[in-house]
């Protein structure tokens, strides 16, 4: 099955690569939110975070730190940075190879997250406790 990010990782499709190590590659997003928007991918194919091997996942955050630091000192407008990873179509994933967006941010850039109606109201403590217990049990089963 064709995967554009696997093709970029294999250097069969050109990209503006800004960072690479043995596990991951960072390159410029062709449809940037702001100038300097970078994608970081594991070289090993995994459709999403659930398929991503731990070693590949562990390589992404240090790469993001390096890219974020470079953005900050690059001269591009970068007053802050958002890291974003969409997993699954319903979450906005459109390329099904795990990837982490590093988006430089600045005041008035027009980008942001839209919270649903009702956000900001404190959750019911019993509902929080029940959800936490479900997640704890799932973590125990996953060991």
C-alpha positions as CSV (number, residue, x, y, z in Angstrom):
1,X,0.0,0.0,0.0
2,X,1.3,3.4,-1.0
3,X,2.3,5.7,1.9
4,X,3.6,9.2,1.0
5,X,5.5,9.5,4.3
6,X,7.2,6.1,3.8
7,X,8.2,7.3,0.3
8,X,9.7,10.5,1.8
9,X,11.5,8.5,4.5
10,X,13.0,6.3,1.8
11,X,14.0,9.5,-0.1
12,X,12.0,8.4,-3.2
13,X,9.9,11.6,-2.9
14,X,11.6,14.9,-2.3
15,X,10.9,16.9,0.8
16,X,12.5,19.8,2.6
17,X,14.2,17.7,5.3
18,X,15.4,19.7,8.3
19,X,16.4,16.9,10.7
20,X,17.0,13.2,10.5
21,X,18.3,10.5,12.7
22,X,18.2,6.7,12.6
23,X,14.5,6.5,13.8
24,X,12.8,9.7,12.5
25,X,12.8,12.5,10.0
26,X,11.5,16.0,10.2
27,X,10.5,18.0,7.1
28,X,8.5,21.1,6.1
29,X,4.7,20.7,5.9
30,X,3.5,21.4,2.3
31,X,0.3,23.0,3.7
32,X,1.7,25.0,6.7
33,X,-0.5,26.5,9.3
34,X,2.3,29.1,9.8
35,X,5.7,29.6,8.2
36,X,8.1,27.0,9.7
37,X,5.4,24.3,10.3
38,X,7.3,21.0,10.5
39,X,6.2,17.3,10.4
40,X,8.1,14.7,12.3
41,X,7.6,11.1,11.3
42,X,9.0,7.8,12.4
43,X,10.9,6.1,9.6
44,X,9.2,2.9,10.4
45,X,5.6,2.8,9.1
46,X,2.9,2.9,11.7
47,X,-0.6,4.2,10.9
48,X,-1.1,5.9,14.3
49,X,-0.1,6.0,17.9
50,X,-1.6,2.6,18.6
51,X,0.6,0.9,16.0
52,X,3.7,2.9,16.8
53,X,6.4,0.8,18.4
54,X,7.7,2.3,21.7
55,X,11.2,2.9,20.4
56,X,9.9,4.8,17.4
57,X,7.5,6.8,19.7
58,X,10.4,7.6,22.1
59,X,12.4,9.2,19.2
60,X,9.6,11.7,18.3
61,X,9.7,13.9,21.4
62,X,13.5,14.6,21.4
63,X,13.3,15.4,17.7
64,X,10.4,17.8,18.4
65,X,12.5,19.5,21.1
66,X,15.3,20.0,18.7
67,X,13.0,21.4,16.0
68,X,11.2,23.6,18.5
69,X,14.5,25.1,19.7
70,X,15.6,25.6,16.1
71,X,12.3,27.3,15.2
72,X,12.7,29.6,18.2
73,X,16.2,30.7,17.1
74,X,15.7,30.6,13.4
75,X,14.4,34.2,12.8
76,X,11.0,32.9,11.8
77,X,8.1,34.3,13.8
78,X,7.8,31.9,16.7
79,X,6.6,33.1,20.1
80,X,5.4,29.6,21.1
81,X,4.9,26.2,19.6
82,X,2.1,23.7,19.4
83,X,2.7,20.0,19.1
84,X,-0.2,18.1,17.6
85,X,-0.7,14.5,16.6
86,X,-4.0,13.4,15.1
87,X,-4.9,9.7,15.4
88,X,-7.8,8.4,13.4
89,X,-10.0,10.1,10.8
90,X,-12.4,11.4,13.5
91,X,-9.4,13.2,15.1
92,X,-8.5,14.9,11.8
93,X,-5.8,12.5,10.6
94,X,-5.5,12.6,6.8
95,X,-2.2,10.8,6.2
96,X,-2.2,7.4,7.9
97,X,1.4,7.3,8.9
98,X,2.0,8.5,12.4
99,X,3.3,12.1,12.5
100,X,3.8,14.9,14.9
101,X,3.1,18.5,13.8
102,X,5.4,21.2,15.2
103,X,3.6,24.5,14.6
104,X,5.3,27.8,15.4
105,X,2.8,30.2,17.0
106,X,2.6,33.9,17.4
107,X,0.0,36.4,18.7
108,X,-2.7,37.0,16.2
109,X,-1.8,34.1,13.9
110,X,-5.5,33.0,13.6
111,X,-4.8,29.4,14.6
112,X,-6.2,27.7,17.6
113,X,-8.1,24.9,19.1
114,X,-11.9,25.2,19.3
115,X,-13.3,23.8,22.5
116,X,-16.8,22.4,22.5
117,X,-19.8,24.1,24.2
118,X,-19.7,23.6,27.9
119,X,-15.9,23.4,28.1
120,X,-14.6,25.0,31.2
121,X,-17.3,23.6,33.5
122,X,-15.8,21.4,36.2
123,X,-16.4,17.7,35.7
124,X,-18.5,15.7,38.1
125,X,-16.0,14.1,40.6
126,X,-17.8,10.7,40.4
127,X,-17.6,10.7,36.6
128,X,-13.8,11.6,36.8
129,X,-13.2,8.8,39.3
130,X,-15.1,6.2,37.1
131,X,-13.2,7.2,33.9
132,X,-9.9,7.1,35.8
133,X,-10.7,3.6,37.1
134,X,-11.6,2.4,33.6
135,X,-8.3,3.7,32.3
136,X,-6.3,2.2,35.2
137,X,-7.9,-1.2,34.6
138,X,-7.0,-1.0,30.9
139,X,-3.4,-0.1,31.8
140,X,-3.2,-3.1,34.1
141,X,-4.6,-5.4,31.3
142,X,-2.0,-4.0,28.8
143,X,1.0,-5.0,31.0
